[in-house]
Amino acid sequence: MSGDVVNLRQFRKQKARSDKEKQAEQNRLTFGRTKAEKTLTRALNEKAEKTLDQGRLEQSERPDETKD
């Protein structure tokens, strides 16, 4: 049962580096947008919301009346 000798300190440091790199990549995707991209996204969301609201039926102010 001979195995490779592993230095745990180096292994932990390498794992920490890879975890930090994964977090940095995620942050770049989340926060690394330009002002123009943010403005465009906001405008598209507002347009979609406006379009959705235009198709909405208005409900009457009083509750439904039952017919006898």
C-alpha positions in Angstrom: 0.0 0.0 0.0 2.3 2.7 -1.2 0.7 5.9 -2.1 1.8 9.3 -3.1 2.9 11.6 -0.3 0.8 14.7 -0.2 1.6 17.8 1.7 -1.7 18.8 3.3 -0.6 22.5 3.7 0.0 22.8 0.0 -3.2 20.9 -0.8 -5.3 23.3 1.4 -3.7 26.4 -0.1 -4.4 25.1 -3.7 -8.0 24.3 -2.7 -8.4 27.8 -1.2 -7.0 29.4 -4.4 -9.4 27.5 -6.6 -12.3 28.4 -4.4 -11.4 32.1 -4.5 -11.1 31.9 -8.3 -14.6 30.3 -8.6 -16.0 33.1 -6.4 -14.2 35.8 -8.4 -15.6 34.4 -11.7 -19.1 34.4 -10.2 -18.7 38.0 -9.0 -17.5 39.0 -12.5 -20.7 37.6 -14.0 -22.9 39.2 -11.4 -21.3 42.7 -10.9 -19.1 43.2 -13.9 -21.6 44.8 -16.2 -21.2 48.2 -17.7 -23.6 51.1 -17.1 -24.9 50.8 -20.6 -25.7 47.1 -20.0 -27.5 47.8 -16.8 -29.5 50.6 -18.4 -30.5 48.4 -21.3 -31.6 45.6 -19.0 -33.6 48.0 -16.9 -35.3 49.5 -20.0 -36.2 46.1 -21.4 -37.7 45.0 -18.0 -39.8 48.2 -17.8 -41.0 47.7 -21.4 -42.0 44.1 -20.7 -43.8 45.1 -17.5 -45.6 47.9 -19.4 -46.7 45.5 -22.1 -47.9 43.0 -19.6 -49.9 45.7 -17.7 -51.6 46.9 -21.0 -53.1 43.5 -21.5 -54.5 43.2 -18.0 -58.2 43.4 -17.5 -59.4 45.9 -15.0 -61.5 44.5 -12.2 -64.7 46.3 -11.0 -64.5 48.3 -7.9 -67.4 46.5 -6.2 -67.5 42.8 -5.4 -69.3 40.5 -7.8 -73.1 40.6 -7.4 -74.9 37.3 -7.3 -78.0 36.8 -9.4 -81.0 35.2 -7.8 
